[in-house]
Amino acid sequence: MNIWLDDSDIAIPQTRISHAMKLLEIVRKSGGPEQIERARLLLDHLNSENATAADFAEAMALHDAYLNDPYLEKQ
């Protein structure tokens, strides 16, 4: 079965958005240059009314990439 969500709004609980923002702050403070810029953009977007489930998923993926980057010192 396929479910298409292109035309649907998915509500993200505020606690998850807050969690994503905390993780992005970590990346923004200690990530690599590209990670820092992407975290900054995602933080701006998550603070707006236009935040989407895809933004939340990208925040989680960006934090995972930061954690798995062997060249960055972690907090």
N, C-alpha and C positions, 0 to 999 in steps of 0.2 A: 504494500500500500504506500502511495506517495502523498505527502501533505505539502502543499505549497503555502509559504508564509509571506510571499512578496507583498501582498496587499493587506497584511494584518499588522496591527499594533500589538506588541507584546509588552506587558507591564513588567518592569524589573523592580523587585522590592528595594526600597530605599537602603536597607541594610547591605544588600549586595553591591549597590552603587558605592556606598561608603567604603566597603571593603576594597573594591576595585580602585577607588581613589587613594586609599592608603598604600596599596601596592604600587600604584603609579608614582606616588611621592618618593618611595624608596628608589625606584628606577630613575626618576628625575634627579635625585641627589647623587646617585652612585653609578649609574649606567654608563655605557659607552656613548659617544657623541650622537650617533643615530638613534639610540634608545632614548636618550634624554630628550631629543627633539620630538620623537613620536609620543613619549609620555606626556610632554607639555601640551601637544595638540589634543591628545585623548582627554587629558584633564579638563581642558577648555570645553571640549565637546560634552563630556559627562556632566559638567556644570550648567550646560544649556538645556533648553527645553527640547532639543533635537536629539538627545541621547537615545541610542537604540540597543537592542540586545547584541547586535554585532559589535558595538563599541565595547560593551562589557566583555564579550568573548575575546576581543583583541587586547584588552587590558590584561586579561589573565594570560594570554599567550605571550605578551611582551614581558610580563613578570617572569614567566617560566623560562623564556629565552635568557633573561638577565641572570636568573639563578643557575642556569646551565652553562653560562659563558665562563670558561676556565681562566680567562685573562682578566676578569674584573674582580676586585676585592669586594666581598659582600658585607653588608651591614649586619 
